Amino acid sequence: MDERTFHTRRLSFGAVADHYDRVRPSYPEAAVGWILGAAPARVLDLGAGTGLLTRVLIELGHEVIAVEPDARMRAVCAARTPDATVVEGSAEAIPVSDGSVDGVVAGQSYHWFAGADGHAEIARVLRPGGFFGPLWNLRDETVEWVDRLSALVSREDGSSHQGSLAADAFGAAFGPVEGAVFAHMRGHTTESLVELALSRSYVLTASPERRKEVEVGVRALAAELPQPFDLPYVTRAYRARLVR
């Protein structure tokens, strides 16, 4: 993916913020607990989007600062997540003071800002010993119809590309990166699966003809399934402790 396409896709979700919040899956509490531990903490949700992960953090008792660069996504997050502090910012410019949070998490967003600048900012805002933990909901493509779905919406849409992160992926300020996998699912109907497919960055930035092609294909696939049905995910979580 070239740099122009990357930046276009990274900021493509705001135009469908309500849609995104309605159809995208949440995150399993077990994965969040594995990253942060059970004790209530002050946590920064980086690239928070519409607050899907933010709301899980709040339900687990954490104090949450949700940081999101897109104004339209941020507005949905603020409206639907009144218990969070929702602020404008990015991984490269986090608007909180040094050492002010116990943990930083990133749901479905780390691949949009992975790099030295983002890692340095995350290290700056964390307290000593704090954890950074990105996580992704990935479609479980070991299920035959889910594999066919991925082929329809393109495997470059960000859902199936995420492999294991290297032990030093977050830079020298962090200890070794650990990984864990959690089963997860989201209930769907034909209509909501079509909405989900159309919320992917690859499809959002595709031509009208390509979007129509995706919609027709997903409708045909979903018509083969009992209604309603569950879309299975594998939630892949990572964590590393700040060591300096």
C-alpha positions as CSV (number, residue, x, y, z in Angstrom):
1,M,0.0,0.0,0.0
2,D,1.5,3.4,-1.0
3,E,1.6,6.3,1.4
4,R,-1.3,8.2,-0.1
5,T,-3.6,5.2,0.0
6,F,-2.5,4.5,3.6
7,H,-3.5,8.0,4.8
8,T,-6.7,8.0,2.8
9,R,-7.8,4.7,4.4
10,R,-6.7,5.7,7.8
11,L,-9.1,8.7,7.9
12,S,-11.9,7.0,5.9
13,F,-14.0,5.9,8.8
14,G,-15.4,9.3,10.0
15,A,-17.8,9.5,7.1
16,V,-19.6,6.4,8.3
17,A,-19.0,6.9,12.1
18,D,-22.6,5.9,13.2
19,H,-22.6,3.0,10.8
20,Y,-19.2,1.9,12.1
21,D,-20.3,2.0,15.7
22,R,-23.4,0.0,15.0
23,V,-21.9,-2.9,13.1
24,R,-18.3,-3.3,14.3
25,P,-17.6,-5.9,17.1
26,S,-16.7,-5.0,20.6
27,Y,-13.8,-6.7,22.4
28,P,-13.7,-9.6,24.9
29,E,-13.3,-8.5,28.5
30,A,-10.8,-11.4,29.0
31,A,-8.4,-9.9,26.4
32,V,-8.6,-6.4,28.0
33,G,-8.0,-7.9,31.4
34,W,-5.0,-9.9,30.2
35,I,-3.4,-6.6,28.9
36,L,-4.2,-4.4,31.9
37,G,-4.8,-6.7,34.9
38,A,-7.9,-6.6,37.1
39,A,-7.3,-3.5,39.3
40,P,-9.0,-0.3,38.2
41,A,-6.5,2.0,36.5
42,R,-6.2,5.2,34.5
43,V,-6.2,4.0,30.9
44,L,-5.7,5.8,27.6
45,D,-7.6,4.4,24.6
46,L,-5.5,5.5,21.6
47,G,-7.2,5.8,18.2
48,A,-10.5,5.2,20.1
49,G,-12.8,5.6,17.1
50,T,-16.4,5.6,18.2
51,G,-15.6,4.1,21.6
52,L,-16.1,0.4,21.2
53,L,-13.1,-0.5,23.3
54,T,-13.6,2.6,25.5
55,R,-16.9,1.2,26.7
56,V,-15.4,-2.2,27.6
57,L,-12.7,-0.4,29.6
58,I,-15.4,1.6,31.5
59,E,-17.4,-1.5,32.2
60,L,-14.3,-3.1,33.8
61,G,-14.0,-0.1,36.2
62,H,-11.2,1.9,34.5
63,E,-10.9,5.6,34.2
64,V,-10.6,6.2,30.5
65,I,-9.2,8.9,28.3
66,A,-10.2,8.3,24.7
67,V,-7.9,9.9,22.1
68,E,-9.2,10.1,18.5
69,P,-8.0,12.3,15.6
70,D,-11.2,12.2,13.5
71,A,-13.8,14.7,14.7
72,R,-16.8,12.7,13.4
73,M,-15.6,9.5,15.1
74,R,-14.8,11.5,18.3
75,A,-18.3,13.0,18.3
76,V,-19.9,9.6,18.3
77,C,-17.6,8.4,21.0
78,A,-18.4,11.4,23.2
79,A,-22.2,11.0,22.7
80,R,-22.3,7.3,23.4
81,T,-19.6,7.1,26.1
82,P,-20.4,9.9,28.5
83,D,-18.2,8.4,31.3
84,A,-15.0,8.8,29.3
85,T,-12.9,11.9,28.7
86,V,-12.8,12.2,24.9
87,V,-10.1,14.4,23.4
88,E,-8.6,15.2,20.0
89,G,-5.1,13.8,19.4
90,S,-3.1,11.1,17.7
91,A,-0.4,8.5,18.5
92,E,2.2,11.0,17.4
93,A,0.8,13.8,19.6
94,I,-1.0,12.5,22.7
95,P,-2.6,15.4,24.7
96,V,-1.8,14.2,28.2
97,S,1.2,14.9,30.5
98,D,4.2,12.7,31.0
99,G,3.8,9.6,33.1
100,S,0.1,10.3,33.7
101,V,-1.6,7.0,32.7
102,D,-1.2,3.4,33.9
103,G,-1.9,1.8,30.6
104,V,-2.4,2.5,26.9
105,V,-4.5,0.3,24.6
106,A,-5.3,0.5,20.9
107,G,-8.2,-1.4,19.5
108,Q,-8.0,-2.1,15.8
109,S,-5.8,0.9,15.3
110,Y,-2.1,0.2,16.0
111,H,-1.4,-0.7,12.4
112,W,-2.3,2.9,11.4
113,F,0.4,4.4,13.6
114,A,3.0,1.8,14.4
115,G,6.4,3.5,14.3
116,A,9.1,5.2,16.4
117,D,7.2,8.5,16.9
118,G,4.1,6.7,18.2
119,H,6.1,4.4,20.4
120,A,8.0,7.3,21.9
121,E,4.7,9.2,22.7
122,I,3.2,6.1,24.3
123,A,6.3,5.6,26.4
124,R,6.2,9.3,27.4
125,V,2.6,9.2,28.8
126,L,2.9,5.9,30.6
127,R,3.9,5.6,34.2
128,P,6.9,3.4,35.0
129,G,5.9,-0.2,34.7
130,G,2.7,0.6,32.8
131,F,1.6,-1.5,29.9
132,F,0.9,-0.8,26.2
133,G,-1.4,-3.3,24.6
134,P,-2.8,-3.2,21.0
135,L,-5.5,-5.7,20.1
136,W,-7.4,-6.7,16.9
137,N,-10.6,-8.6,16.2
138,L,-9.7,-10.8,13.2
139,R,-12.2,-12.8,11.3
140,D,-11.8,-16.5,12.1
141,E,-10.9,-17.7,8.6
142,T,-10.7,-21.3,9.7
143,V,-14.5,-21.3,9.3
144,E,-15.3,-21.9,5.6
145,W,-17.9,-19.2,5.0
146,V,-15.8,-16.6,6.9
147,D,-12.8,-17.4,4.6
148,R,-15.2,-16.8,1.6
149,L,-16.3,-13.5,3.2
150,S,-12.6,-12.4,3.5
151,A,-12.1,-13.2,-0.2
152,L,-15.1,-11.0,-1.1
153,V,-14.1,-7.9,0.9
154,S,-10.4,-8.2,0.3
155,R,-7.7,-9.6,2.6
156,E,-6.0,-6.2,2.5
157,D,-8.8,-4.6,4.5
158,G,-7.0,-4.8,7.8
159,S,-8.9,-7.7,9.3
160,S,-6.9,-10.7,8.4
161,H,-3.4,-9.3,7.8
162,Q,-2.2,-9.0,11.4
163,G,0.4,-11.6,12.2
164,S,2.5,-12.0,15.4
165,L,4.5,-8.9,16.6
166,A,8.2,-9.2,17.2
167,A,9.4,-9.2,20.8
168,D,11.0,-5.8,20.2
169,A,8.2,-4.3,18.2
170,F,7.5,-1.4,20.5
171,G,11.1,-0.2,20.8
172,A,13.7,-0.1,23.4
173,A,11.6,1.6,26.0
174,F,9.5,-1.5,26.4
175,G,10.1,-5.0,27.5
176,P,9.4,-8.0,25.4
177,V,6.1,-8.1,23.6
178,E,3.8,-11.0,24.7
179,G,0.8,-12.2,22.7
180,A,-2.4,-14.1,23.5
181,V,-5.5,-15.1,21.5
182,F,-9.1,-15.0,22.6
183,A,-12.3,-16.4,20.9
184,H,-15.0,-13.8,20.3
185,M,-18.1,-13.4,18.1
186,R,-20.7,-10.9,17.0
187,G,-24.3,-11.7,16.0
188,H,-25.4,-10.7,12.5
189,T,-28.2,-10.8,9.9
190,T,-27.7,-10.4,6.2
191,E,-28.3,-6.6,6.4
192,S,-25.8,-6.1,9.2
193,L,-23.2,-8.3,7.6
194,V,-23.5,-6.1,4.4
195,E,-23.1,-3.0,6.6
196,L,-20.1,-4.5,8.2
197,A,-18.5,-5.3,4.8
198,L,-19.1,-1.8,3.6
199,S,-17.5,-0.3,6.7
200,R,-14.0,-1.6,5.8
201,S,-11.4,1.0,4.8
202,Y,-10.6,-0.9,1.6
203,V,-14.3,-0.8,0.6
204,L,-15.0,2.8,1.8
205,T,-12.2,4.1,-0.5
206,A,-13.1,1.8,-3.5
207,S,-15.0,2.8,-6.6
208,P,-18.8,2.7,-6.5
209,E,-18.7,-0.3,-8.8
210,R,-16.4,-2.1,-6.5
211,R,-18.6,-1.3,-3.5
212,K,-21.6,-2.6,-5.3
213,E,-19.7,-5.8,-6.2
214,V,-18.9,-6.4,-2.5
215,E,-22.5,-5.8,-1.5
216,V,-23.9,-8.2,-4.0
217,G,-21.4,-10.9,-3.1
218,V,-21.9,-10.5,0.7
219,R,-25.7,-10.7,0.3
220,A,-25.4,-13.9,-1.7
221,L,-23.1,-15.4,0.9
222,A,-25.3,-14.4,3.8
223,A,-28.4,-15.8,2.1
224,E,-26.9,-19.3,2.6
225,L,-26.7,-18.9,6.4
226,P,-29.4,-19.3,9.0
227,Q,-30.8,-16.0,10.3
228,P,-29.5,-14.6,12.6
229,F,-26.0,-16.0,12.7
230,D,-22.7,-15.4,14.6
231,L,-19.6,-14.1,12.9
232,P,-16.6,-15.7,14.7
233,Y,-13.5,-13.7,15.5
234,V,-10.1,-14.4,16.9
235,T,-9.1,-11.5,19.1
236,R,-5.3,-11.2,19.0
237,A,-3.9,-9.2,21.9
238,Y,-0.4,-8.0,22.8
239,R,1.2,-6.3,25.8
240,A,4.6,-5.0,26.8
241,R,5.7,-3.2,30.0
242,L,7.4,0.2,30.0
243,V,10.9,-0.5,31.3
244,R,12.4,3.0,31.0
